[in-house]
Amino acid sequence: VERCANGRWGGCEGAVGAAAEVCHDGVDNDCDGTVDEGCVCDVGRTVRVDNDIAGSGYSEDPAANWEDRPTGSCHGTYRYLSHTVGDGTRRGRAIWRPALPSAGWWRVVTSFRATGNRTPDADYVLHDDRGGTTRRAVNQRNGSDCTYVTIGTVWGEPGGNCRLVLDGTD
């Protein structure tokens, strides 16, 4: 007989069966190989991080390499790397770090203005609060004036370090 402790099967000390699944704790409490199964999603709960929302968790590195134009696409100001500002390299990172109200699995969606002069392989890296990363290349030439793309699902916690990073090289 194995014992389930802290979501992992171990030795037989105590010979205790699996515990009931606890929602949104990120642990396989019932030791069935699936984390947080059967838990209800917080449908409709959204945390928005945007360069047009002060204090929302958006930043750029280096900030001097980014420029903006007011447009109606997506949410207002369109940010882009420019060869006419900063060090002229058109290199930088856009970082979205949300202030999450609760721990759990969060679907991460990005939006951008799709045009013919955008990169065909925007490099997005999604970092979760368990140390995992997901990479996704997105063709930003295809789509409409405001295109939404799901990057992935991430485990995030209040006060954590989950974030989406766009590593721009042009």
Long-range contacts (C-beta under 8 A, 24 or more apart in sequence): 4-29, 4-30, 4-31, 7-31, 7-35, 24-102, 24-103, 24-104, 24-105, 25-103, 26-103, 26-130, 26-155, 36-104, 36-105, 39-104, 41-104, 41-105, 42-102, 42-104, 45-101, 45-102, 47-98, 47-99, 47-100, 47-101, 47-106, 49-96, 49-97, 49-98, 50-75, 51-77, 51-79, 51-94, 52-76, 52-77, 56-98, 56-99, 57-96, 57-97, 57-98, 57-99, 57-163, 58-94, 58-95, 58-96, 58-97, 59-94, 59-95, 59-97, 60-92, 60-93, 60-94, 60-95, 61-92, 61-93, 61-95, 62-86, 62-87, 62-92, 65-89, 65-90, 65-91, 65-92, 66-92, 66-94, 71-113, 71-145, 72-145, 73-113, 73-145, 73-146, 74-111, 74-112, 74-113, 74-145, 74-146, 75-111, 78-113, 81-168, 81-170, 90-168, 90-169, 90-170, 91-168, 91-169, 91-170, 92-168, 93-165, 93-166, 93-167, 93-168, 94-165, 94-166, 94-168, 95-163, 95-164, 95-165, 95-166, 96-163, 96-164, 96-165, 97-161, 97-162, 97-163, 98-156, 98-162, 98-163, 99-158, 100-156, 100-157, 100-158, 100-160, 100-162, 101-158, 102-158, 103-129, 103-155, 103-156, 103-157, 103-158, 103-160, 104-155, 104-156, 105-153, 105-154, 105-155, 105-156, 106-153, 106-154, 106-155, 106-156, 106-162, 107-150, 107-152, 107-153, 108-150, 108-151, 108-152, 108-153, 108-154, 108-164, 109-148, 109-149, 109-150, 109-151, 110-138, 110-148, 110-149, 110-151, 110-164, 110-166, 111-146, 111-147, 111-148, 111-149, 112-138, 112-140, 112-143, 112-146, 112-147, 112-149, 113-145, 113-146, 113-147, 114-140, 114-141, 114-142, 114-143, 114-144, 114-145, 114-147, 115-140, 115-141, 116-141, 117-141, 119-168, 119-169, 119-170, 122-166, 122-168, 123-166, 123-167, 123-168, 123-169, 124-151, 124-164, 124-165, 124-166, 124-167, 125-164, 125-165, 125-167, 126-151, 126-152, 126-154, 126-162, 126-163, 126-164, 126-165, 127-154, 127-161, 127-162, 127-163, 127-164, 127-165, 128-154, 128-155, 128-156, 128-162, 129-154, 129-155, 129-156, 129-157, 129-160, 129-161, 129-162, 130-155
